[in-house]
Every structure is written in C-alpha cells, then in structure tokens.
C-alpha cells in the first residue's frame, strides 16, 4: 500500500471514528438527561434537557455543530498522524517492520 492511499484511508477512518464518537457522546448525554431528569451538557458539543409533553417523555437537545466538527477533525488528525508515523517506523533487527 503506498503512502498516499494509507493517508487517505486513515483520514476516512478518522472521519468515521470521529462521527461515531460524537454520536456516542450525544446519546450518552441524552441518556443522562433522561435518567436524572435534569439538564446534561457536554460543553461546546451538546446539551440535552428531559421533560414531558402532554404526559409523554420529551427530550430537548441542542447540538453545537462547530464542536462536533472539532471532534471529527481531531479524530482525523490523530488517525493520519498515526498512519504517517507507522510508515516511518524503523525496521526491527530482522529488517522487517
């Protein structure tokens, strides 16, 4: 696998990983808000408040898209740096990585 495709693959994996991480954090914040009955906030990322509407459970949430983009960008950065560093690893004593 050449270096360019390794970096592109790492970037795409970072996007997927960052989106999954942001989704899991938002779901966890919502679950905390519902279970405690009080507002739950991840500063700069997501806030959720549980309540009732006509006797039914309701959840009000406010995502911060800039914060979500930052989480995804950091995930991409870490993935690409790890891919580049693994490509520059010095060979072991046997001459193989």
Helices and strands as residue ranges (DSSP letters): H 3-36, E 40-42, E 46-53, E 56-63, H 65-87
